[in-house]
Amino acid sequence: MHNQLRKFIEKSDNIVFFGGAGVSTQSGIPDFRSTDGLYQESFATPPETILSYSFFISRTSDFYKFYKKKMLFPGALPNKAHIALAHLENVGKVKAVITQNIDGLHQMAGSKQVYELHGSVHRNHCMQCGKFYPLGDVQDIKDVPRCNCGGIIKPDVVLYEEALNDEVMLQAIQAIKSAELLIVGGTSLNVYPAAGMIDYFDGNHLVLINQSSTRADSSADLVIREPIGDVFGMMFPQLFS
């Protein structure tokens, strides 16, 4: 399987990667829906409710208590998957990384063309005046982060009840449409509308790298049931020696 993936990569000069939470689990960031994921923990209020826009507006303090404890991992570092993808972009093969993650690890690894479908914890703006605040400022403020103008600072992450950014979605879809090879990794393909975007792919080969089955397995040219960091680590050992 690894040899087949290697051949696909060698023959392709327009590769797009589409990834989910499983890409960052080997960096110590838990996913949501696996047996060890965030949604399996017991909370007085379900995480899906806490991470909604209406909850953010009505119970901002409670939102931030959860958000800072469960959604922020400032010490996390890129793993082998992030590093290998940045390498493939650097040598001209990967044209875009499309991610459902909000951790910024692809950029930290060196990837430049990254479409963040669900936003980023590293960007925060005042809801009143629009002033930008980096992640560190949000972490350092106790309780609800507020701007100098008095407005509430909101993370630039897409909460439940919020729509994805239209421009980011269109750019990501265009990248998928033009790709020769689409590698989908670390995602169950259960979160819409993001998961539906891979249906725009009409290139040569579709590869799925995920530890559990997905709805797209039957249409893939190659399915690898292994942690994605392990797969890329074996593919590019020279990057980690």
C-alpha positions in Angstrom: 0.0 0.0 0.0 2.8 2.4 0.9 4.5 1.6 -2.4 1.3 2.4 -4.3 1.0 5.7 -2.5 4.6 6.5 -3.3 4.0 5.8 -7.0 0.9 8.0 -7.0 2.9 10.9 -5.4 5.8 10.4 -7.8 3.6 10.7 -10.9 1.5 13.6 -9.6 2.5 17.3 -9.8 -0.8 18.6 -8.5 -1.6 17.0 -5.2 -4.2 18.3 -2.8 -4.5 17.1 0.8 -7.8 17.2 2.7 -7.4 16.5 6.4 -9.3 16.3 9.7 -8.7 15.9 13.4 -6.8 12.6 13.0 -3.9 14.6 11.4 -3.2 16.3 14.7 -3.9 13.5 17.2 -0.2 12.4 17.0 0.7 16.0 18.1 -1.3 15.4 21.3 -4.5 17.1 20.2 -7.5 14.9 20.8 -10.1 14.4 18.2 -13.8 14.7 18.7 -15.6 11.5 17.6 -13.3 8.5 18.3 -13.6 6.3 21.4 -11.1 8.6 23.2 -12.4 11.8 21.6 -13.8 14.9 23.3 -17.4 13.9 22.6 -17.0 10.8 24.6 -16.2 12.7 27.8 -19.0 13.4 30.3 -19.9 17.1 30.6 -22.9 18.8 32.3 -23.6 20.5 28.9 -22.8 18.6 25.7 -19.7 20.0 23.8 -21.8 20.5 20.7 -23.9 22.9 22.7 -21.0 24.7 24.3 -19.3 25.1 20.9 -22.4 26.8 19.4 -22.7 30.4 18.5 -25.8 30.9 20.6 -24.0 29.5 23.7 -21.1 31.7 23.0 -23.3 34.8 23.0 -25.5 33.8 25.9 -22.9 32.2 28.2 -19.6 33.6 27.1 -17.8 33.0 30.3 -18.7 29.3 30.3 -17.8 29.0 26.7 -14.3 30.4 27.4 -13.8 28.1 30.4 -14.4 25.1 28.1 -12.6 26.5 25.1 -9.4 27.4 27.0 -9.3 24.0 28.8 -10.3 21.7 25.9 -9.6 23.4 22.6 -6.3 25.2 23.0 -3.0 23.3 22.8 -0.3 26.0 22.5 2.5 23.6 23.2 1.5 21.2 20.3 4.1 20.7 17.6 3.8 19.5 14.0 4.0 15.7 13.6 5.4 13.7 10.6 2.2 14.2 8.6 2.4 18.0 8.8 6.2 18.0 8.1 5.9 15.7 5.1 3.1 17.7 3.5 5.1 20.9 3.9 8.0 19.1 2.2 5.8 18.0 -0.6 4.6 21.6 -1.1 8.2 22.8 -1.0 9.2 20.5 -3.9 6.3 21.6 -5.9 4.0 18.6 -5.6 1.3 19.6 -3.1 -0.6 22.6 -4.3 -2.9 23.0 -1.3 -3.7 21.7 2.1 -7.4 21.8 3.1 -7.9 21.3 6.8 -10.8 21.1 9.2 -8.4 21.7 12.1 -8.0 25.0 13.9 -4.6 24.4 15.4 -2.3 26.1 12.8 0.1 23.1 12.8 0.3 22.9 9.0 1.6 26.5 8.8 3.9 25.9 11.7 5.4 23.0 9.7 6.0 25.2 6.8 2.9 24.8 4.5 1.9 28.0 2.9 -1.2 27.3 0.8 -3.5 26.2 3.6 -7.3 26.5 3.5 -8.7 26.5 7.0 -12.3 25.5 6.7 -13.1 25.9 10.3 -10.9 28.9 11.1 -8.0 29.1 13.5 -7.4 29.6 17.2 -4.5 31.9 16.3 -6.8 34.6 15.0 -9.2 36.4 17.3 -11.1 39.7 16.7 -13.1 42.1 18.7 -16.8 41.7 17.8 -17.3 45.5 18.2 -14.3 47.2 16.6 -12.7 44.3 14.7 -9.2 44.7 16.4 -7.0 41.6 16.0 -5.7 39.6 18.9 -3.2 36.7 18.8 -3.8 33.5 20.7 -1.5 34.5 23.5 -3.6 37.6 24.4 -6.7 35.5 24.6 -5.1 32.9 26.8 -3.6 35.6 29.2 -6.9 37.3 29.8 -8.9 35.8 32.7 -12.6 35.0 32.2 -14.0 36.6 29.0 -11.4 38.3 26.8 -12.4 41.9 26.1 -11.0 44.5 23.8 -9.8 48.0 24.9 -13.1 49.3 23.4 -15.1 47.0 25.7 -16.2 44.5 23.0 -16.0 40.8 23.4 -13.1 39.1 21.6 -14.2 36.1 19.6 -12.0 33.3 18.2 -12.0 33.1 14.4 -13.3 29.5 14.6 -16.5 28.3 13.0 -18.9 27.4 15.8 -22.0 25.3 15.4 -24.8 27.5 13.9 -22.2 29.5 11.9 -21.5 29.1 8.2 -18.2 28.4 6.7 -16.3 31.2 5.0 -17.6 31.3 1.4 -14.3 32.5 -0.1 -12.3 29.8 1.7 -14.7 27.2 0.6 -14.7 28.3 -3.1 -10.9 28.3 -3.1 -10.7 24.9 -1.5 -13.2 23.4 -4.0 -11.3 24.9 -6.9 -8.1 23.3 -5.6 -9.9 19.9 -5.3 -11.4 20.2 -8.8 -8.0 20.8 -10.4 -6.1 18.2 -8.4 -4.5 15.1 -10.1 -4.2 13.3 -6.8 -6.4 13.9 -3.7 -5.2 12.5 -0.4 -7.8 12.5 2.3 -6.4 11.8 5.8 -7.4 11.7 9.4 -11.1 12.4 8.9 -14.2 10.3 9.2 -15.9 12.5 6.6 -18.9 12.9 8.9 -18.8 16.7 9.3 -20.6 18.6 6.6 -20.5 20.7 4.6 -16.7 20.2 4.7 -16.8 16.5 4.1 -18.9 16.9 1.0 -16.2 18.9 -0.7 -14.3 15.9 -1.8 -17.1 15.0 -4.1 -15.8 17.7 -6.4 -12.7 15.7 -7.1 -12.5 14.4 -10.7 -8.8 13.7 -10.9 -6.7 10.6 -11.4 -6.5 9.0 -8.0 -8.2 9.3 -4.6 -6.4 8.0 -1.5 -7.9 7.6 1.9 -5.7 7.4 5.0 -7.8 6.8 8.1 -7.9 4.3 11.0 -11.6 3.8 10.6 -13.9 3.4 7.6 -15.4 6.4 5.8 -18.3 6.8 3.4 -15.8 7.3 0.5 -13.8 4.1 0.9 -15.6 2.3 -1.9 -14.7 5.0 -4.4 -11.1 5.3 -3.4 -8.2 4.0 -5.5 -6.2 3.2 -2.3 -7.3 2.9 1.4 -4.7 2.8 4.2 -5.9 2.0 7.7 -3.0 3.4 9.7 -2.3 6.6 11.7 -1.5 9.2 9.1 1.7 10.3 10.8 3.1 6.8 10.7 2.3 6.5 7.0 4.1 9.7 6.1 6.9 8.9 8.4 7.5 5.6 6.5 7.1 7.4 3.2 9.7 10.1 3.9 12.2 8.6 6.4 14.9 11.0 5.2 12.9 13.9 6.8 13.1 12.4 10.3 16.5 10.7 10.4 
